[in-house]
Amino acid sequence: MSDKIKIGISIGDVNGIGLEVIIKTLMDSRIMDYCTPIVYGHTKVASFHRKSLDVSDFSFNVINSPEQAHDKRPNMINCWEEDVRIELGMATETGGKYAFISLERALDDLIAGKTDALVTAPINKHNIQSDTFNFAGHTEYIQAKTNSPDSLMFLVSEDIRVGVVTGHVPVSEVPSKITKEAILSKLALMSQSLKKDFWIQKPKIAVLGLNPHAGDAGLIGNEELETIVPAIEEANANGIFAFGPYAADGFFAAHTYLKFDAVLAMYHDQGLIPFKQIAFHNGVNFTAGLPVVRTSPDHGTGYDIAGKNQASANSFREALFTAINIVERRRESAELSSNPLKLSKFSKDRD
């Protein structure tokens, strides 16, 4: 039995670019040297997208469960039997329905330990809503399904890592959700992830302010003085190396982020706009703080270019390799922790 990492892949909205970037990524057979990919969808839907890309020399190995996966081929589990109407570029109820079926099946197998990580292609947060999916996005759904008390939306790339205190919430609700407890929780998750998932021994974290100019000593808001600074001080007392708060505009404009291992932003756009500008097509969305590994590309459904063979697979490919790397690091850390003699030898060799 192969011990190669099994990566589950949900297809996202069938009318978007999810299957396009999946197929473009898995067409490179070298991917199978690093993992066994298992896509949750249907071969008829995949064939539709393959033909729209004018790809003839690619196919999936059809299986019923991850245990049957071929470790040298891209695999697909058919998650439904009926024909699906595909309307490329359209936000339809059908798109949301089958995005959820794919996600639910892939996540169930991940939680059951049948796969080692999950890479999620983009969903439409509106059309996926139903009685069974009442969440703001992937992150919140996966956190609930894994019974995790908290999680961190962590955008990562080679150049920058950014997490957010508040994720998919209206801007009008952000100030009320910026509490000392929330900041401390996110800082703890970020610090733990940097150590466990990225092997940074003593991570340094920059914390951004909420208000323009980080409040300007109380002239433009008191959240920094009353909430953010006390949270930073307590985090440091708890052994987390946190610094700030920094004014977001000058922080990114001056490339100050390069001096830190990660940045904690107060709200979604404060962190994600500069991240996407800096990381461009190579950013990855990683959900830190969970017992499972989940990544995704940092872009959306791409309705405007669906079916036009214009979507870049770079971010999805990076999401796949990020998931592989994190699984490998967690495996090796667990092995070292469970074998003190090996850990001692590892430390001695490093010395």
N, C-alpha and C positions, 0 to 999 in steps of 0.2 A: 504494500500500500504506500502510495506516495505521500511524503510529508510536505510537499510543496504547498505554499499558501493558497487557499481558495478564496477568491474575491467574488462576492455576490454583487451584481450590478442591476439596479432598477432602471427601467427605460424612460421614466418621466412621461411627459405629455406626448402622446403618439403623433400629435400634429406639429410638434416642435422639432428642434434639432438634436434631441437626445440620442435617437438611434443613429443619426448621421455621425456624431462625434464618437459614439461607441464603435460603430463599424470601422471608421477611419483609424481608430486606435488599434483595434484588434486585427486589422489587416496586416499589421506588422507582426510576423510570426515570432520575432524575438521576444515579444511580450510573454509568450509561453515559457521562456527560459526562467522567468522570475515568479510567475504565478499561474494558477489555473482559473481563468475567468468563467463565471457562470452568470449568464444574463437571464433575467426573469421577464418574460414577455410572451411573444408568439412568433413562430417562424413566418407566418403569412404577413404579419406587420413588418417584420424585419426584411422580408423579400420586397415589399413595396418600397421601403426606403433604399434598399440596395439598388433596385432598378432605377429609382429617381437619381441616384448617384452614378448610374451607368457602370456599376461594379459587377463583373461577371465571374471573377475568380475568387469568390469568398463565400463561405457557407458556415453554418453553425452545426455542431454535433448535438442532436436532440437527446435529452435525458429527462428522466422523471424526478430525480433527486440528486443532491450534490454528491452522494456516495458513488454515483455512476459517472461522474465527470471524467472526461479524457484529459490527461494532464498535458497533452501536446496540441490541443485544439481549443478554440473558443466554443463554449457549450451554451445551450439554451434550454430552459425549462418552460414549456408551454403552460401558461397560467390560466388559460381559458380555452374553450372549444369553439365558440361562435365566431363568425366573421365580424370584423370591426370596420366601421366606415371611417376612413382617414380623410381629413380635410386639411391639408397642409396650410399652416399659417393661420388657422382659425381656432379661437378659444371656444370649445364646445363642451357640452356635458359629457360626451363620450370620451373626450381627451382626459378629463378629470377622473372619470370612472375607472379607466384602465391604468392610469398612472397609479391610482391607489391600490388596485389589485396587485400590480407588480411590486409596489413598495411593501405592502403588507406581507406578501409571500416571502420576499427577500429578507425582510426584517425578522420574521418568524424563524427562518432557517438560521439566521445569524445568532439570535438569542438562544436557539437550541444547540448551538455549537457545531452546526453542520457546515458553516463557512467561517472564515477567520476575520473578514472585514466586509463592509458594505460601501460601495460607491454609488451615489444617487445622481441620476441625470435630472435635469431641471423639471420642476412641476409648475403649474399655474396655481397660485395660492387661492384663487377664487373658484375656479371650476372643480377643484378637488374637494371642496367643502361638501359634507354630507352628514348624516346621522352618525356615521362611523369615523369621520375625520372632521373634527371641529377644532383645528389648531391653526396657528398663524403660519406654520411652515414645517419643513422636515425636522428642524432642531427640536421644536416643542413636542412633536409627535414621538420622536425617538426617545426623548427624555422620559415621557410619560410611559411608553411601552416597556422601558427598561427599569421603571420604578426608581429613577435617579432623583435625588432631592434637588439637584441643580446641575446646570451644564454651562458651557462657555462656547459661544460662537467665536471661533478662532480662525482668522484668515491668515494663511501662511504662504510664504514664497522664499526664494533664496535671499532676497534683499530685505524683507520686512515681515514682521508678524504683528497682527493687530487683533485684539479681542474687544468685546463691547459689554458694558454693564447692562444696558437695555437693548434688546434686539428688535423684534418685530412688534413694536408698540407705536401708537400715534405720538407725534412730537409733543402734543399738548399734555400727554401723560408722563413724559420723561422726567420732569423735575420731581414729581412725587415718588418716583421709583428710584431716584438717586439717594439711597440711604447708606449709612455707614456699614450696615450689615451686608447690603448687596455688594458694595465695593470690596469689602473684605472677603466675601465668598468668591467673587470673580478673581481677585488677586491670588487667593489660595489655589483655585483650580488652575490658573495660568502658571503659577510657579511650579506646581506639581507636574503639570503636563510638560513644561520645558525640561524638567529633570528626567521624567520617566519616558516621554515620547520623543524628545529631541536630544537627550543626553547632554544637557547643559548643566554643569554641576552647581554653579552659583549664579543663576539667572538674574539679570538686572532688568527691572520693569519700569517704564516711564508711564506716569498717570497724567491724563489730560484733564484740564478744567472743564467745567460745564459752560461757563459764560464767556463772552468775548474777553480777551486779555486775561483769562483765568480769574475773572472777577475784579481785577485791578484793585486789590486790597480792600474789597468791599464796596467800591464805587459802582460796580456793575453787577451786583448780586452777591449774596452771602453764602451760597452753597459751598464754595471752596473753603472758606474759613470755618464754617460750622459743621461741614460733613466730610469733604474730601481730604483736607489736611489731617483731621483726627484719624481718618481711616488709614492714611499712609503711615502715620506715626505708630498706630497699633500694629499694622502689618509688619513694620520693621522690628517692633518689639517681639513679634512672633517668628522672626527669622526670615522674613521675606524682604528682599532688597527692592523696595519701591521708592520712586523719586517723583517729585512734582509738587503741586500740579503745574503743568505746562500749558501755555496758550496754544491752541491747536494750530492756528495759521502759521505763526512763526516757527513752531516746532517742526512742521513738515517742510516749510520753505527753506529752512536753514539746514535741512538734512540731519537734524539732531537725532532722529530715530536710528541712525547708523551707530550711535553710541550705546544702544540698548539691545537686549535680546528680544524684547517684545514691548508693545504699547497697549495700554488699557484706555480705550475711549469711553466716553460716557453714554453715547447713543450711536445708533446704526450709521447714519450718514457721516457723522463726524469721523468715524474710523474707516468706513468702507469706501468713501469717495477718494481720499488720498491713497488708500491701499490699491484700489483698482487702477488709479492713474500710474502708480509706481510699478505694480506687478503686471499690468496690462493683461496679456493672454495667458500668463503663467501662474495666476493665483489659485489657491485651493482653500475651500471652506472645510475646516476640520471641527467636529463637535468634540471638544475636550471635556473631561470629567465624567465620562460614561464608562461602564464596564465593557463596552464593545467599541470597535473602531469604525467610525463612519466619516467619509470624506465626500466632497462633491466639487465640481468645477464652480468657479465664482461668477458664472454668468447665468442668464435666465433661459427661457424657452426659445428665444430667437425666432418668434413667429415671422418676423419681417424677412428672414432669409431662409426659412424652412423649405427644403426641397430644391434649393438653388445651388447646392454644392459649394456654398461660400463659408460654411462654419469652420472655424479653426478648432482642431482637436487638441491643441496644446494644453489647455486648462484641464480637460478631462484626463488626458494622459498623465499630467502632473498629479491629479487627484488619485489616480490608480497607483502610481509609484509612491506617493506619500503614504497611502494606506499600507502598501507592502512594507515600507521602511518602518512604520510605527509598529506593525505586528512583529517584525523581526526584532526590534529593540525591546518590546515587551517580553517576547519569548526569551531573549538572551538575559534580560534582567531577572526574570523569574528563575531561569536556570542557575544563574550565579547566586541568587539569594537562597535557593534550595540546596546548594552545594557549597558549604563554607570552605572546603579544601580547594575547590576550583576558584572560588572568590579570592582566597589568600594567594594562590598562584598568580591569578590575574593581577592583583595589586602588586605583587612582588615583581612581575615582569614589567609593569609600568614604571616601577621605581628604577 
